[in-house]
Amino acid sequence: MAVRGYVLIEAEVGKAKAVGESIRKMSHGDARVTAVDTVTGPFDVIVQLEADDLDKLGNAITDGIQRAEGVQRTTTCLAVKLG
């Protein structure tokens, strides 16, 4: 079963659009980017990722998203199935 995570990104001032475009083009063997949205509020970009397991998801975040130019900080929320 695949794991899904939402990566909440704080971008450098004036870089939200560029960060979103960069992440949208990102290709990482460990995970698939399924959605990228530029948003308002405390975060600038929200990315939805899917991977085969938690380690692969983490690798895509640390080796891919966090290294994108303009990314200042990330917060990851994992999707869970309750019930």
Summary of the structure (lengths in Angstrom):
residues: 83
radius of gyration: 12.1
end to end distance: 16.6
largest distance: 41.7
contacts: 233
relative contact order: 0.33
helix: 28%
strand: 40%
